[in-house]
Amino acid sequence: MTGGPADRGGEETAIEQQVRRIYSEVLQRAPEHDVQPSLDRVRDVLELLGDPHRSYQVIHLTGTNGKTSTARMIERLLRESNLRTGRFTSPHLHTVRERIAIDGEPISPEKFVETWEDVAPYIAMVDERSQAAGGPPLSFFEVYTVMAYAAFADAPVDVAVVEVGMGGRWDATNVADAGVEIITRVERDHERWLGYELTDIASEKVGIITDGSTVIADTQHEEVEGVILSAAAQHGARLVRVGEDMSVVDRQIAVGGQMLSLRTPAALYTEVFLPLHGAYQAGNALLALAAVEAFFGGRAIDGDVVEQGFAGVDSPARLELVRRSPAILLDAAHNPAGIVALREAVEEAFDFSRLVGVVGVMADKDAEGILAELEPMLDEVVVTRAHNERSMPVEDLAEVARDVFDPDQVHLAERLDDAIDRAVTLAEAGTDDAAAVSSTTGVLVVGSVLLAADVRTLLGRKS
């Protein structure tokens, strides 16, 4: 299986079975991480459909970490401003329908099937044309990009918040011309496809910048900063940068999240409650707020909109507490930079005396780098794998873990339920005090979006 976990759960309705069938068929195509350096196939299908992606405005996001959380924040602020929204993000956690959200909710099974039936004949035509010329058919991700853009036009939405699948320049979503683009911090990830130098990775990501747009950029490594500055100048884009034009002025830990003061080019927003933990989420909120200001022409956003919009934000599998006593935390971080931000957030928001990790990573990820960043905060680690063929084999991951941790700290579990049970037992070891177990011990599940999805399903968290 590729492209995220399939829809799983109890008894399915007939329409849900159709969704699963479509998903299974599309899975047979090239996986979403196998980027083909061309936008022609997606552009050709959309042209046959009447260019639906040109019937609404687009806000486009790229970067390495934080894209999905930032997209959800942007969309929430726009909905609070009484706009109808589309949101396209990836991968999904439980159902492929999550990738295409309308007004904050996954596209309905009925509309998903209807959209597929509308676009499928045109996809087949372009597949045939491309293959006749010696090219490939549309990939998994290209198909869902077409479906998203078509569904948004049919809704219809006022604005679509669109997250790249990978990179930017050749990402299927880049057929749309956005008025506002967001570049979260660029780090090393997907090196096999994007390049091994930060400048190479950044050069791919700035490919989403369009002429005359506004670019909202997070703080960057010095060499990445130069790439962004050059690309913005080349396109005559207005560049708004964290640290130069905006900042998180203040951040205080609060029950269930944090209280923020955010300075943007247009205003200072104070006493903004964000129900998410971590300095990185405060940074994502700043990017989202500046992007929405830019979308509205650079004006300040009404304080009630900001207050209600951020208060209603959620971001599943992003430092999510999915069980208590002991606490089980779930996070989708899957590269070393993401783990660093996660570690800082855990240490800030929780007071664990003992924390055990459950770790599973994809085979193409920097497992050693991930484990090295986890080691300072974990007392022991249980290595496992997601239910996905791209997952690193448990024995291979254990071998890496033994080089990072003391070998006695490393435990193996092929089955995820066994891994969770083992981690809970290890977390509770050494104390018979139920209150201490409840308040100071925990389990952190981390390393992959797919692992996070499997754990949420296992623990009954489907929304």
NUROTOR-148480 format. One record per residue (C-alpha): residue number from 1; z, x, y. Coordinates in steps of 0.05 Angstrom, whole numbers, plus 5000, padded with zeros to 4 digits. Each point is the difference from the previous one (the first is absolute). Example, Ala and Ser with C-alpha at 12.3 -4.5 7.8 and 13.67 -1.06 7.14 Angstrom:
2
<i 1; c3 5156; c1 5246; c2 4910>
<i 2; c3 4987; c1 5027; c2 5069>
***
This chain:
463
<i 1; c3 5000; c1 5000; c2 5000>
<i 2; c3 4985; c1 5024; c2 5070>
<i 3; c3 5008; c1 4972; c2 5070>
<i 4; c3 5071; c1 4975; c2 4991>
<i 5; c3 5036; c1 4956; c2 4950>
<i 6; c3 4966; c1 4937; c2 4978>
<i 7; c3 5030; c1 4932; c2 5013>
<i 8; c3 5059; c1 4993; c2 4953>
<i 9; c3 5051; c1 4946; c2 4989>
<i 10; c3 5013; c1 4936; c2 4963>
<i 11; c3 4952; c1 4945; c2 4979>
<i 12; c3 4937; c1 5002; c2 5042>
<i 13; c3 4961; c1 4941; c2 5027>
<i 14; c3 4925; c1 4996; c2 4988>
<i 15; c3 4985; c1 5024; c2 5070>
<i 16; c3 5047; c1 5060; c2 4992>
<i 17; c3 4964; c1 5016; c2 4935>
<i 18; c3 4935; c1 5002; c2 5039>
<i 19; c3 5031; c1 5048; c2 5050>
<i 20; c3 5021; c1 5045; c2 4942>
<i 21; c3 4931; c1 4997; c2 4970>
<i 22; c3 4967; c1 5020; c2 5066>
<i 23; c3 5050; c1 5056; c2 5009>
<i 24; c3 4986; c1 5025; c2 4930>
<i 25; c3 4925; c1 4999; c2 5012>
<i 26; c3 5005; c1 5038; c2 5065>
<i 27; c3 5046; c1 5051; c2 4968>
<i 28; c3 4941; c1 5023; c2 4958>
<i 29; c3 4969; c1 5029; c2 5063>
<i 30; c3 5014; c1 5069; c2 5029>
<i 31; c3 5074; c1 5004; c2 5019>
<i 32; c3 5022; c1 4996; c2 5073>
<i 33; c3 5019; c1 5074; c2 5004>
<i 34; c3 4929; c1 5020; c2 4979>
<i 35; c3 4970; c1 4999; c2 5070>
<i 36; c3 4924; c1 5000; c2 5005>
<i 37; c3 4977; c1 5032; c2 5065>
<i 38; c3 4960; c1 4941; c2 5026>
<i 39; c3 5013; c1 4935; c2 5036>
<i 40; c3 4931; c1 4973; c2 4985>
<i 41; c3 5019; c1 4957; c2 4940>
<i 42; c3 5055; c1 4962; c2 5036>
<i 43; c3 4959; c1 4995; c2 5063>
<i 44; c3 4941; c1 4972; c2 4961>
<i 45; c3 5041; c1 4946; c2 4966>
<i 46; c3 5032; c1 4980; c2 5065>
<i 47; c3 4932; c1 4996; c2 5034>
<i 48; c3 4976; c1 4953; c2 4945>
<i 49; c3 5063; c1 4958; c2 5013>
<i 50; c3 4985; c1 4996; c2 5075>
<i 51; c3 5047; c1 5057; c2 5022>
<i 52; c3 5065; c1 4961; c2 4994>
<i 53; c3 5040; c1 5061; c2 5023>
<i 54; c3 4971; c1 4992; c2 5070>
<i 55; c3 5028; c1 4930; c2 5010>
<i 56; c3 5071; c1 5023; c2 5017>
<i 57; c3 5035; c1 5059; c2 5032>
<i 58; c3 5026; c1 5057; c2 4957>
<i 59; c3 5059; c1 5047; c2 5003>
<i 60; c3 4989; c1 5059; c2 4953>
<i 61; c3 5053; c1 5046; c2 4970>
<i 62; c3 4996; c1 5068; c2 4968>
<i 63; c3 5048; c1 5058; c2 4988>
<i 64; c3 5039; c1 5023; c2 4940>
<i 65; c3 5066; c1 4961; c2 4997>
<i 66; c3 5024; c1 4937; c2 5034>
<i 67; c3 4934; c1 4963; c2 5005>
<i 68; c3 5020; c1 4937; c2 4962>
<i 69; c3 5067; c1 4992; c2 5035>
<i 70; c3 4967; c1 5010; c2 5067>
<i 71; c3 4945; c1 4951; c2 4983>
<i 72; c3 5052; c1 4947; c2 4980>
<i 73; c3 5036; c1 5011; c2 5067>
<i 74; c3 4936; c1 4994; c2 5040>
<i 75; c3 4980; c1 4937; c2 4965>
<i 76; c3 5069; c1 4969; c2 5008>
<i 77; c3 4998; c1 5013; c2 5076>
<i 78; c3 4931; c1 4970; c2 5004>
<i 79; c3 5020; c1 4938; c2 4962>
<i 80; c3 5061; c1 4993; c2 5046>
<i 81; c3 4949; c1 5001; c2 5057>
<i 82; c3 4967; c1 4938; c2 4969>
<i 83; c3 4939; c1 5035; c2 4973>
<i 84; c3 4971; c1 4987; c2 4931>
<i 85; c3 5000; c1 5065; c2 4961>
<i 86; c3 4969; c1 5034; c2 4940>
<i 87; c3 5031; c1 5061; c2 4968>
<i 88; c3 4966; c1 5047; c2 4950>
<i 89; c3 5045; c1 5052; c2 4967>
<i 90; c3 5002; c1 5038; c2 4934>
<i 91; c3 5021; c1 5008; c2 4947>
<i 92; c3 5034; c1 4936; c2 4979>
<i 93; c3 5067; c1 4991; c2 4966>
<i 94; c3 4994; c1 4938; c2 4956>
<i 95; c3 4934; c1 4964; c2 5012>
<i 96; c3 4934; c1 5024; c2 5028>
<i 97; c3 5003; c1 4941; c2 5047>
<i 98; c3 5052; c1 5038; c2 5041>
<i 99; c3 4946; c1 5046; c2 5025>
<i 100; c3 4968; c1 4943; c2 5039>
<i 101; c3 5053; c1 4964; c2 5041>
<i 102; c3 4986; c1 4943; c2 5049>
<i 103; c3 5055; c1 4981; c2 5049>
<i 104; c3 5047; c1 5047; c2 4963>
<i 105; c3 4991; c1 4969; c2 4931>
<i 106; c3 4957; c1 5024; c2 4942>
<i 107; c3 4934; c1 4964; c2 4995>
<i 108; c3 5008; c1 4939; c2 4955>
<i 109; c3 4973; c1 5003; c2 4929>
<i 110; c3 4950; c1 4945; c2 5017>
<i 111; c3 4975; c1 5037; c2 5062>
<i 112; c3 4998; c1 5066; c2 4963>
<i 113; c3 4955; c1 4970; c2 4946>
<i 114; c3 4957; c1 4964; c2 5052>
<i 115; c3 4991; c1 5064; c2 5040>
<i 116; c3 4980; c1 5039; c2 4937>
<i 117; c3 4949; c1 4947; c2 4981>
<i 118; c3 4971; c1 5002; c2 5071>
<i 119; c3 4991; c1 5076; c2 5002>
<i 120; c3 4985; c1 5016; c2 4927>
<i 121; c3 4925; c1 4984; c2 5002>
<i 122; c3 4991; c1 5046; c2 5060>
<i 123; c3 5041; c1 5055; c2 4969>
<i 124; c3 4956; c1 4995; c2 4938>
<i 125; c3 4937; c1 5006; c2 5044>
<i 126; c3 5026; c1 5063; c2 5034>
<i 127; c3 5024; c1 5029; c2 4934>
<i 128; c3 4930; c1 4992; c2 4972>
<i 129; c3 4968; c1 5029; c2 5062>
<i 130; c3 5047; c1 5060; c2 5001>
<i 131; c3 4992; c1 5016; c2 4926>
<i 132; c3 4925; c1 4994; c2 5005>
<i 133; c3 5002; c1 5055; c2 5053>
<i 134; c3 5044; c1 5044; c2 4956>
<i 135; c3 5066; c1 4981; c2 5033>
<i 136; c3 5063; c1 4967; c2 4974>
<i 137; c3 5020; c1 4927; c2 5001>
<i 138; c3 5055; c1 4978; c2 5048>
<i 139; c3 5068; c1 5028; c2 4982>
<i 140; c3 5064; c1 4961; c2 4988>
<i 141; c3 5024; c1 5012; c2 5071>
<i 142; c3 4932; c1 4984; c2 5031>
<i 143; c3 4998; c1 4933; c2 4965>
<i 144; c3 5069; c1 4980; c2 5027>
<i 145; c3 4982; c1 5025; c2 5069>
<i 146; c3 4940; c1 4953; c2 5000>
<i 147; c3 5043; c1 4943; c2 4975>
<i 148; c3 5053; c1 5012; c2 5053>
<i 149; c3 4950; c1 5001; c2 5058>
<i 150; c3 4967; c1 4937; c2 4973>
<i 151; c3 5066; c1 4964; c2 4989>
<i 152; c3 5023; c1 5017; c2 5070>
<i 153; c3 4937; c1 4970; c2 5030>
<i 154; c3 5005; c1 4938; c2 4958>
<i 155; c3 5073; c1 4987; c2 5019>
<i 156; c3 4984; c1 5014; c2 5058>
<i 157; c3 5047; c1 5052; c2 5029>
<i 158; c3 5006; c1 5024; c2 5071>
<i 159; c3 5015; c1 5072; c2 4981>
<i 160; c3 5001; c1 5041; c2 4936>
<i 161; c3 5049; c1 5057; c2 4989>
<i 162; c3 4965; c1 5046; c2 4952>
<i 163; c3 5029; c1 5060; c2 4964>
<i 164; c3 4953; c1 5053; c2 4973>
<i 165; c3 5002; c1 5011; c2 4925>
<i 166; c3 4994; c1 5075; c2 5006>
<i 167; c3 4978; c1 5047; c2 5055>
<i 168; c3 4958; c1 4964; c2 5052>
<i 169; c3 4931; c1 5026; c2 5012>
<i 170; c3 4971; c1 4976; c2 4934>
<i 171; c3 5052; c1 4946; c2 4986>
<i 172; c3 4968; c1 4933; c2 4985>
<i 173; c3 5040; c1 4967; c2 5056>
<i 174; c3 4966; c1 5044; c2 5052>
<i 175; c3 4940; c1 4955; c2 5006>
<i 176; c3 5040; c1 4961; c2 5051>
<i 177; c3 5004; c1 5022; c2 5073>
<i 178; c3 5073; c1 4995; c2 5021>
<i 179; c3 5024; c1 4996; c2 5071>
<i 180; c3 5067; c1 5031; c2 4982>
<i 181; c3 5011; c1 5054; c2 4948>
<i 182; c3 5067; c1 5028; c2 4975>
<i 183; c3 5008; c1 5069; c2 4970>
<i 184; c3 5067; c1 5009; c2 4966>
<i 185; c3 5024; c1 5071; c2 4987>
<i 186; c3 4949; c1 5040; c2 4960>
<i 187; c3 5028; c1 5038; c2 4941>
<i 188; c3 4972; c1 5029; c2 4935>
<i 189; c3 4981; c1 4946; c2 4950>
<i 190; c3 4937; c1 4983; c2 4961>
<i 191; c3 4979; c1 5073; c2 5009>
<i 192; c3 4950; c1 4995; c2 4943>
<i 193; c3 4959; c1 4951; c2 5041>
<i 194; c3 5020; c1 5015; c2 5073>
<i 195; c3 5008; c1 5076; c2 4999>
<i 196; c3 5056; c1 5050; c2 4993>
<i 197; c3 5009; c1 5018; c2 5073>
<i 198; c3 5033; c1 4953; c2 5050>
<i 199; c3 4941; c1 5008; c2 5047>
<i 200; c3 4952; c1 4977; c2 4945>
<i 201; c3 5044; c1 4940; c2 4984>
<i 202; c3 5006; c1 4983; c2 5074>
<i 203; c3 4925; c1 5006; c2 5010>
<i 204; c3 4990; c1 4945; c2 4948>
<i 205; c3 5053; c1 4955; c2 5030>
<i 206; c3 4975; c1 5004; c2 5072>
<i 207; c3 4934; c1 4973; c2 4974>
<i 208; c3 5026; c1 4929; c2 5015>
<i 209; c3 5000; c1 5013; c2 5075>
<i 210; c3 4947; c1 4959; c2 5036>
<i 211; c3 4969; c1 5007; c2 5069>
<i 212; c3 5045; c1 4976; c2 5057>
<i 213; c3 5058; c1 4979; c2 4955>
<i 214; c3 5074; c1 5013; c2 5008>
<i 215; c3 5031; c1 5048; c2 4950>
<i 216; c3 5075; c1 4996; c2 4986>
<i 217; c3 5022; c1 5066; c2 4969>
<i 218; c3 5066; c1 5020; c2 4969>
<i 219; c3 5028; c1 5070; c2 5010>
<i 220; c3 4957; c1 5049; c2 4962>
<i 221; c3 4997; c1 5072; c2 4976>
<i 222; c3 4970; c1 5044; c2 5054>
<i 223; c3 4935; c1 5011; c2 4963>
<i 224; c3 4992; c1 4925; c2 4988>
<i 225; c3 5015; c1 4985; c2 5073>
<i 226; c3 4939; c1 5041; c2 5019>
<i 227; c3 4955; c1 4961; c2 4953>
<i 228; c3 5024; c1 4933; c2 5028>
<i 229; c3 4993; c1 5023; c2 5072>
<i 230; c3 4929; c1 5024; c2 4988>
<i 231; c3 4978; c1 4937; c2 4963>
<i 232; c3 5030; c1 4954; c2 5054>
<i 233; c3 4964; c1 5039; c2 5054>
<i 234; c3 4935; c1 4997; c2 4962>
<i 235; c3 5003; c1 4924; c2 4996>
<i 236; c3 5027; c1 4989; c2 5070>
<i 237; c3 5062; c1 4968; c2 4969>
<i 238; c3 5066; c1 4991; c2 5035>
<i 239; c3 5053; c1 5039; c2 4963>
<i 240; c3 5073; c1 4977; c2 4999>
<i 241; c3 5046; c1 5050; c2 4967>
<i 242; c3 5072; c1 4998; c2 4976>
<i 243; c3 5040; c1 5051; c2 5039>
<i 244; c3 4951; c1 5000; c2 5058>
<i 245; c3 4989; c1 4927; c2 5017>
<i 246; c3 5053; c1 4964; c2 4959>
<i 247; c3 5064; c1 5013; c2 4962>
<i 248; c3 5059; c1 4972; c2 4961>
<i 249; c3 5052; c1 5005; c2 5056>
<i 250; c3 5060; c1 4979; c2 4958>
<i 251; c3 5015; c1 4980; c2 4929>
<i 252; c3 5065; c1 4974; c2 4973>
<i 253; c3 5017; c1 4982; c2 4928>
<i 254; c3 5013; c1 4925; c2 4993>
<i 255; c3 5019; c1 4954; c2 4942>
<i 256; c3 4935; c1 4990; c2 4961>
<i 257; c3 4958; c1 5047; c2 5042>
<i 258; c3 5002; c1 5032; c2 5068>
<i 259; c3 5001; c1 4984; c2 5075>
<i 260; c3 4946; c1 5033; c2 5041>
<i 261; c3 4980; c1 5016; c2 5071>
<i 262; c3 4925; c1 5014; c2 5004>
<i 263; c3 4962; c1 5028; c2 5060>
<i 264; c3 4926; c1 4985; c2 5000>
<i 265; c3 4947; c1 5012; c2 5054>
<i 266; c3 5013; c1 4929; c2 5026>
<i 267; c3 5075; c1 4989; c2 4995>
<i 268; c3 5069; c1 5018; c2 4973>
<i 269; c3 5023; c1 4953; c2 4945>
<i 270; c3 5074; c1 5000; c2 4986>
<i 271; c3 5045; c1 4969; c2 4946>
<i 272; c3 4943; c1 4991; c2 4951>
<i 273; c3 5027; c1 4986; c2 4930>
<i 274; c3 4958; c1 5026; c2 4943>
<i 275; c3 5023; c1 4980; c2 4930>
<i 276; c3 4975; c1 5065; c2 4969>
<i 277; c3 5035; c1 5066; c2 4991>
<i 278; c3 4980; c1 5070; c2 5023>
<i 279; c3 4976; c1 5038; c2 5060>
<i 280; c3 4929; c1 4996; c2 4972>
<i 281; c3 5002; c1 4924; c2 5003>
<i 282; c3 5022; c1 5004; c2 5072>
<i 283; c3 4940; c1 5044; c2 5012>
<i 284; c3 4955; c1 4950; c2 4965>
<i 285; c3 5028; c1 4945; c2 5045>
<i 286; c3 4983; c1 5042; c2 5061>
<i 287; c3 4928; c1 5009; c2 4976>
<i 288; c3 4994; c1 4926; c2 4985>
<i 289; c3 5026; c1 4979; c2 5068>
<i 290; c3 4954; c1 5047; c2 5037>
<i 291; c3 4941; c1 4976; c2 4958>
<i 292; c3 5014; c1 4927; c2 5017>
<i 293; c3 5007; c1 5018; c2 5074>
<i 294; c3 4932; c1 5035; c2 4997>
<i 295; c3 4970; c1 4939; c2 4964>
<i 296; c3 5022; c1 4957; c2 5058>
<i 297; c3 4969; c1 5046; c2 5051>
<i 298; c3 5060; c1 5045; c2 5012>
<i 299; c3 5049; c1 4948; c2 5025>
<i 300; c3 5073; c1 4995; c2 4980>
<i 301; c3 5016; c1 4951; c2 4944>
<i 302; c3 5048; c1 4942; c2 5013>
<i 303; c3 5071; c1 5019; c2 4979>
<i 304; c3 5008; c1 4938; c2 4956>
<i 305; c3 4937; c1 5017; c2 4963>
<i 306; c3 5025; c1 5071; c2 4987>
<i 307; c3 5069; c1 4976; c2 4980>
<i 308; c3 4976; c1 4946; c2 4952>
<i 309; c3 4941; c1 5040; c2 4974>
<i 310; c3 5040; c1 5061; c2 4979>
<i 311; c3 5058; c1 4958; c2 4974>
<i 312; c3 4952; c1 4967; c2 4952>
<i 313; c3 4970; c1 5064; c2 4972>
<i 314; c3 5007; c1 5019; c2 4927>
<i 315; c3 4969; c1 5056; c2 4960>
<i 316; c3 5009; c1 4993; c2 4925>
<i 317; c3 5012; c1 5065; c2 4960>
<i 318; c3 5017; c1 5038; c2 5064>
<i 319; c3 5073; c1 5020; c2 4991>
<i 320; c3 5011; c1 4931; c2 4970>
<i 321; c3 5068; c1 4982; c2 4970>
<i 322; c3 4981; c1 4962; c2 4937>
<i 323; c3 5068; c1 4997; c2 4965>
<i 324; c3 5073; c1 5014; c2 5014>
<i 325; c3 5059; c1 5030; c2 4962>
<i 326; c3 4975; c1 5051; c2 4992>
<i 327; c3 4948; c1 4997; c2 5055>
<i 328; c3 4928; c1 5008; c2 4977>
<i 329; c3 4955; c1 5022; c2 5057>
<i 330; c3 4925; c1 4998; c2 4994>
<i 331; c3 4950; c1 5040; c2 5040>
<i 332; c3 4925; c1 5012; c2 4994>
<i 333; c3 5000; c1 5071; c2 5029>
<i 334; c3 4951; c1 5041; c2 4961>
<i 335; c3 4991; c1 5066; c2 5037>
<i 336; c3 5049; c1 5054; c2 5024>
<i 337; c3 4997; c1 4979; c2 5073>
<i 338; c3 5016; c1 4928; c2 4981>
<i 339; c3 5059; c1 5024; c2 4958>
<i 340; c3 5028; c1 5040; c2 5059>
<i 341; c3 5000; c1 4938; c2 5044>
<i 342; c3 5030; c1 4959; c2 4943>
<i 343; c3 5055; c1 5051; c2 4988>
<i 344; c3 5021; c1 4999; c2 5073>
<i 345; c3 5001; c1 4924; c2 5000>
<i 346; c3 5043; c1 4995; c2 4937>
<i 347; c3 5049; c1 5051; c2 5026>
<i 348; c3 5005; c1 4963; c2 5066>
<i 349; c3 5005; c1 4928; c2 4975>
<i 350; c3 5040; c1 5008; c2 4935>
<i 351; c3 5064; c1 5037; c2 4981>
<i 352; c3 4988; c1 5019; c2 4928>
<i 353; c3 5047; c1 5046; c2 4964>
<i 354; c3 4954; c1 5000; c2 4940>
<i 355; c3 4925; c1 4985; c2 4999>
<i 356; c3 4955; c1 5002; c2 4939>
<i 357; c3 4924; c1 5000; c2 5006>
<i 358; c3 4948; c1 4964; c2 4958>
<i 359; c3 4935; c1 5036; c2 5014>
<i 360; c3 4928; c1 4989; c2 4978>
<i 361; c3 4938; c1 5027; c2 5034>
<i 362; c3 4925; c1 4995; c2 4994>
<i 363; c3 4967; c1 5059; c2 4965>
<i 364; c3 4961; c1 5020; c2 5063>
<i 365; c3 5063; c1 5006; c2 5044>
<i 366; c3 5042; c1 5060; c2 5019>
<i 367; c3 5055; c1 4987; c2 4949>
<i 368; c3 5035; c1 5067; c2 5013>
<i 369; c3 5001; c1 4987; c2 5075>
<i 370; c3 5027; c1 4929; c2 4991>
<i 371; c3 5055; c1 5023; c2 4953>
<i 372; c3 5018; c1 5059; c2 5044>
<i 373; c3 5012; c1 4953; c2 5059>
<i 374; c3 5041; c1 4953; c2 4956>
<i 375; c3 5044; c1 5054; c2 4969>
<i 376; c3 5049; c1 5008; c2 5058>
<i 377; c3 5022; c1 4927; c2 4997>
<i 378; c3 4998; c1 4984; c2 4926>
<i 379; c3 5056; c1 5015; c2 4951>
<i 380; c3 4955; c1 4988; c2 4940>
<i 381; c3 4929; c1 4975; c2 4988>
<i 382; c3 4967; c1 4957; c2 4947>
<i 383; c3 4926; c1 5012; c2 4996>
<i 384; c3 4955; c1 4943; c2 4977>
<i 385; c3 4932; c1 4971; c2 5015>
<i 386; c3 4968; c1 4938; c2 5028>
<i 387; c3 4959; c1 4955; c2 4954>
<i 388; c3 4935; c1 5032; c2 5022>
<i 389; c3 4951; c1 5049; c2 4969>
<i 390; c3 5002; c1 5044; c2 5063>
<i 391; c3 5075; c1 5013; c2 4992>
<i 392; c3 5022; c1 5071; c2 4983>
<i 393; c3 5024; c1 5003; c2 4928>
<i 394; c3 5076; c1 5001; c2 4995>
<i 395; c3 5003; c1 5066; c2 4963>
<i 396; c3 4957; c1 5034; c2 5052>
<i 397; c3 5042; c1 4972; c2 5057>
<i 398; c3 5064; c1 5021; c2 4964>
<i 399; c3 4974; c1 5071; c2 4994>
<i 400; c3 4989; c1 5002; c2 5075>
<i 401; c3 5068; c1 4969; c2 5012>
<i 402; c3 5036; c1 5052; c2 4959>
<i 403; c3 4971; c1 5054; c2 5045>
<i 404; c3 5029; c1 4964; c2 5061>
<i 405; c3 5066; c1 4972; c2 4974>
<i 406; c3 5050; c1 5030; c2 4952>
<i 407; c3 4971; c1 4981; c2 4932>
<i 408; c3 5064; c1 4963; c2 4983>
<i 409; c3 4988; c1 4954; c2 5059>
<i 410; c3 4932; c1 4977; c2 4973>
<i 411; c3 4993; c1 4940; c2 4953>
<i 412; c3 4938; c1 4968; c2 4970>
<i 413; c3 4983; c1 4927; c2 4988>
<i 414; c3 4931; c1 4977; c2 4980>
<i 415; c3 5017; c1 4927; c2 5014>
<i 416; c3 5017; c1 4980; c2 5071>
<i 417; c3 5054; c1 4951; c2 4979>
<i 418; c3 5033; c1 5056; c2 4960>
<i 419; c3 4994; c1 5046; c2 5061>
<i 420; c3 5036; c1 4950; c2 5044>
<i 421; c3 5055; c1 4988; c2 4949>
<i 422; c3 5009; c1 5075; c2 4990>
<i 423; c3 5004; c1 5012; c2 5075>
<i 424; c3 5051; c1 4945; c2 5010>
<i 425; c3 5044; c1 5029; c2 4944>
<i 426; c3 4995; c1 5070; c2 5031>
<i 427; c3 5016; c1 4973; c2 5070>
<i 428; c3 5062; c1 4965; c2 4974>
<i 429; c3 5023; c1 5060; c2 4959>
<i 430; c3 5065; c1 5031; c2 5022>
<i 431; c3 5032; c1 4939; c2 5032>
<i 432; c3 5035; c1 4939; c2 4972>
<i 433; c3 5011; c1 4972; c2 5070>
<i 434; c3 4955; c1 4939; c2 5007>
<i 435; c3 5006; c1 5002; c2 5076>
<i 436; c3 4977; c1 5072; c2 5002>
<i 437; c3 4941; c1 4984; c2 4955>
<i 438; c3 4981; c1 4943; c2 5046>
<i 439; c3 5005; c1 5038; c2 5065>
<i 440; c3 4987; c1 5074; c2 4987>
<i 441; c3 4954; c1 5007; c2 4940>
<i 442; c3 4926; c1 4986; c2 4998>
<i 443; c3 4933; c1 5007; c2 4966>
<i 444; c3 4937; c1 5019; c2 5039>
<i 445; c3 4933; c1 4982; c2 4969>
<i 446; c3 4943; c1 5039; c2 5033>
<i 447; c3 4935; c1 5037; c2 4992>
<i 448; c3 4945; c1 4948; c2 4997>
<i 449; c3 4979; c1 4932; c2 5027>
<i 450; c3 4982; c1 4979; c2 4929>
<i 451; c3 5069; c1 5021; c2 4974>
<i 452; c3 5032; c1 4960; c2 5057>
<i 453; c3 4958; c1 4939; c2 4980>
<i 454; c3 5021; c1 5006; c2 4927>
<i 455; c3 5073; c1 5004; c2 5019>
<i 456; c3 4996; c1 4939; c2 5046>
<i 457; c3 4968; c1 4961; c2 4943>
<i 458; c3 5052; c1 5025; c2 4951>
<i 459; c3 5057; c1 4977; c2 5046>
<i 460; c3 4967; c1 4934; c2 5018>
<i 461; c3 4980; c1 5017; c2 5072>
<i 462; c3 4932; c1 4969; c2 5006>
<i 463; c3 4996; c1 4988; c2 5075>
***
